[in-house]
Amino acid sequence: MIDEIAKQYEGRLPTPLIEEVKKEAKEVKLTRAQGEAIFAKLEQKYKYARIQPGEAIGIVTAESFGEPGTQMTLRTFHFAGVAEVNVTLGLPRLIEIFDARKEPSTPLMVIYLKKPFNKDEKSLEKIIAQIKEIRVHEVLTEISINLLKLHVEYVLNKKRMKELGIPEESAIKAIKDALKTIDIIEKDSRYTATPKSKEGGLPALYTLKERIKEVKVNGIEGIQDVIPKMENNEIILLASGSNLKDVSKIEQVDFTRTTTNNIFEVAKNLGIEAARQTIIAEASKVIQEQGLDIDIRHIMFISDLMTAKGEIKGITRSGITEEKESVLARASFETPIRHLINASLIGEVDMLNSVVENVMINQPIPLGTGLPSLITKLAKESKK
């Protein structure tokens, strides 16, 4: 019954709105009369919410962000569910998103696991070991400098390496590959690392010892920490750092739900539409965290503007503003002299189509009632 009513409104209302009403109507078991009344009211509200021709959507969007932005608190850091994972929020994060910074100040991934791994705590440590950067110092029993023989001695913790699923050969290979200027010899499960050059003395040995401790033996480059968290009756992983491409290669990871707050990484691996959706999701998250309410259409409009050319452009003088058609509009943002001189050198023409340039020269702006022009058609004079 509700499906029949909904069919009449196809093309008149957006499909997501129709689907949402159908779902709610079936849950509360509406009568036919109630269903018709709701759809009629929804159509009325939808028509009222539509943007009028000539509406200054850019100005309204800018004001929608600018005014609540001044109300944001100074609480710019937030612990994402657990104390160890810190993420930037508030105005600094919003600036990061809209300036299209290449790297977020606190990169974060939310990694979902496939069944049955998302409920299996026993296999969790091995999965985390595949994701998190494991350094040599985390799998050492001891490390010391032998002053008589001038070399570094270390013993690997085989039990710990087995727990993490790291083969001993791969750990030794990682050390050899990272440190080309040393010779490594094994004797009775004890490894000695001797510099090929005898120059540098004790300071060089101390530096070598510290370098050995920091060699990566397992995990994904760029992910410093991984914290498990129970959410909606399943285990998810919060990763401090971001590497979408390599995380996708791990068998137990459900890549269809895994997300990152690094917008450029999303664009590179999943395409510009996914990056647009990430901008919307990240901006909405920041705004909701601050308890503010900005219409989703304004966020979508900025996201569309930033990604319309197939790459991510920031709302900066070298991004969106640089591409404005009007010379005066570009000059009004930043570095006016440079824009005016460059335009003069190539004889650029400003057609005065937008808001800023018309305000500058004190004439009606082409928006609202200033958009249409009146053309009078005079009656032909009768022939004498």
N, C-alpha and C positions, 0 to 999 in steps of 0.2 A: 504493500500500500504506500509506504513512504518512498519507495523507489519510483513509483508512478508519478508522484508529486515532484520528486527531484528531477525526473526526466524533462518535465516542462520547463525547468529553470536552466537546463544545460545551454551554455552560450550566453546566458544572461548574468550568471554568477560564476566566479572562479571555481574550478573543480575542487581544490582543497577545502573551500568553505562548504560546498555541497556535501562532500564526503564526511566532514566533521559533524554536520547537522544530522546526516543519516545515521552515523554511529551513535550520537547522543540520543536521537529519537527512538532507536531500537532498544537502547538500554532502559529508558524510562517508559517505554511502551505508549507513545502518543497516539491519540485518535486521529482520524483523517482531518477533522476540522482544526485540531490543534496544529497538525503538520502544515496545513495550508496557511494558517495564520502566521506561523513562524517563518515560513519561506517568504511570505509577502512582506513581513516586517524586515527580514534580512535583506531583501532586494531594495527596500526603501532606504535602509541604513547604508547599504553598499553604494547606491547612487549619490547619497549625501556625502559619502567619504571620498568620492572621485574628485580628482583635481580639475579645476576649471581651466578652459583654454586661456593662455596668457598668464597663468599663475607663476610667480617667481619662485620656482621650486628650489633653485640653488641658494637663494637668500634664506628661505625658510629652513632649509636643511642646515645651513651654516649656523643660523640662530639656534636651532634645536640642539646642536652640539655645544655651541659657545656658551649659552646661558647656564645649562646644567654643569658644564665643565668648571665654571667658577664656584659651583657649590660642592665640588668633590673634596673629600677630606684629605688630610696629609698622610693618611694611612696608605702607603704605596706598596708595602710588602705584605704578603699573606702566605700562610703555611697551608699548602694544598692537602688538607686532610690529616697530614702527619707533620710532626715538627721538623723533620729533616729536609723536606722539599719546599724550597722557597720560590715564590713566583712574584714578578712585578705586577702590580695592579694600579688602579686609579689613573690620574692624568698622565704620569710618565708612560704607562703602557699604551694609553690611547694615542699619545704623541708618537710612540714607537710604531704603532700600526699605520697611522695615517701619513707619517713621514716615509713609510716603506723602508725602514732600517733593514739592512741585509741580515743582521744577526740580532735576535732578541737578547736583552741583557740577562734574562734567566730562562734559557731554553728548557722546555718541558715536554715530555711525551707521555701519553696515557696509552699503555699497551694492554690490549685484551688478549686472552688466551683461548685456544680452541678447547672444545670438550674432549676428554675428561680432565684436561690439565687445569682448567679454571676452577676446579674444586679439589684438586689433589695437592695437598701441602707437602707430601714427601718428595715429589719431583721438582718442587719450586726452586730449591737451591741450585740445582743443575741448570735450570732454565735461566735463572738470574745470572749465573756464571757465564752463560753464552752471550748475554746482553751487556752486562757491566764490565768496564775495563778492569781486568785483574792484573795488578802489577806484581813484580817479583817479591817485593817486601811482604805481600800478603800470603805467600806460599813458602816462606823461609823458616827454617828452624834456627839457623844462626848465620851470621856473616861477620868476618873479622879481617883485619890487616895483619899479615905476617911480616914483621919489620926485618927479620933476619934474611928472609928469602925475597923480600920486596914483591909480594903478590897478595891478592885478595882471595880469601878462602870462604866458601859458603856451602851450606847443606840445605837441600830442598826438603820441604815437609811432604813426604810422599802420601801420607794418610790424608792430609788436607787436599792435595791435588787430586786424589782419587775421588774424594767427596764432591769436588767441583767438576769432575770429568775432564781434567786436563792431563794429557799424556806427558810424561817426563821428557821425551824426545822433542816434542814441540816447544816446551819451555826452554830447553837448551838451545834449540835452533833460533828461537826468538832473540835470545841474548846474543848469540853469535852474529845474527843479521843486524842487530842494532849497534853492536860494538865491533867494528871491523878491525880495530887496531890492537886487539888483545888475542892471546892464545888461551884456550880453555882446555884443561886436562882433568879427567875424572880418575879418582883413586879411592876405593872403599866407600863409595857413595858420597865422597867429599870432592867438591869441584874447586880447582884453583884457576884464577884469572890473572894472567901475567901480561903487562903491557909489552908490546913488541919494541917500543922505544924506552930506553932506560932514563930518558931525560925527565925532569920534573920532580923526582924524588918523592918524599912523603906527601906533599900537597896533591900531586898527580894521583897517587894511590887512593887518597881520601876521596877525590873527585870521582875516580873510577868506581869506588864502593857505592857512592850515592847514585851514580848513573845505572849501575846494575840493579839497585833496588827499585828504580823507576821504570825499568823496561816492561812494556806490556806483553803479557804471555797469553792472554785470552780476552774474549769480549769484543765489543764494538767501539771503534774510535769515536771519541766525543761524548760517550755516556759515562759520567763519573760515578753515579750512584743509582741504585734501583731499589725502590721500597714497595713491598707488597701491601695491598689494602683490600679489605673485604667490602664490596659494594653490591647491593641488589643480589645478595646470596651467591656471589661469584668473586673469585680473586682477580683483581686487576693490578697492574704494575705501574707505578709512577717513576718515570726515569728522568733524572736530572741531566739534561743534555739532549741532543737530537741527532738522529741519523736514520731517516725513514727508509732509505734504500737497503741498508744492511739489516735492519730489524725485520724487513719483509722476507728476508731469506731464511729466517729461523722457522723451522717446521711447526713448532707448537704455537706460534703467534697467529692470532686471527687478524690478518691485515685489513680486512674489510671494515673493522671498527676502530683500528688503532689511529690515533691522532697526534699531531704535533702543533706547537704554537709558532713554529718557524714557517712563515708564509711563503718565503722564497723556495724553501725546500719542498713544500707541497706543490708549488708551481712547476718545479723542475721534474719531480717524479710522477705527479698525477695530472698535471695540466692546469691551464688558467682558470677553468670553471671551478675546479676543486679549490684553487687559491682564493677565488671570489667568495666561495662558501666559507672558507676559513676566516677571511676578513670579517664577514658578517657574524660568525660564531664568536670570534675573539672579542670584537667590539661589543657585542651584546652581553657577553659574560662580564666584561669590565663594568658596563653601565648598570647591570643588575646587582653586581657585588656592592656598588655604591648606593643602592636603593633608589636609583633614578629611573625615570620612564621616558624613553625616546621612541617614537614610532619606528617600527621595523623598516618602513618604506624609506625613511631617511638614511638608515644604515645601508640598505640595499642600493640606494642611489649613489652613495659615496663609493661603495664596493664596485658598482658597475663602471663608474667614472675611472677608478684606479686600474681596472683590468680590461677596459674596452678595446685597447689596441693590441691585446694578446700578450702583453707583459705587464708587470706590476709597476705602476708609476705613483710616486708619493705626491701629497698635496704640498709641493715645495716649488721653489723657483726653478729647479732643474727638472721637475717632474711635470705635473699637470699644467702649472702656470706657464711654463716655457712653451707649451703647445697652443696657448690661446691665440686666436686669430687676430685680436685687436692689439695694436702696439701700445695704446694708452692703458689698456687693462693689464698688460704685462708690466708696464712701467709703474703702475700703481701698487704693485705687490712688493717688489724689492729691486734694488739697483736700477733706478729710473734712468740715470744718465746713460748707462751702457745700452739699455734697450732703445732709447731715443736716437743715440748716435748710430747704432747698427741699422735701425730702420731708415735713417736719413741716407746712409751710405748706399743702400740698395733701392732707395725710392719706394719704400713700402707704403701702401695705401690702407687707411683705416676706414672701414665702411660704417662705423658707429652702429653696430647691430645689437650691442649688449648694454648692460646697466651702467658699469663704471664709467665708460668713455662718454656716455650721454650726460651723466651727472657732472663730469668734469667741464663739459662745454655748455652746461646749463640749458639743456633742452629736454623735452619729455622723453622718458625712457620707454622702449618698446615692450611694455608689459601691461597686463590688465587692460584698462581703457586706453592706454597709450599704444596698444598693439594694432588694432584695426585702423584703417584709413577710410575716410568717407569719400565716395566718388559720386558725383552728381551727373545724372544723364539728362541733358537739356532736350526739351522737345524741339523737333525740327521746325524751322520757320516755314510757314506756308508760302508756297510760290505765288508770286503776284502775277 
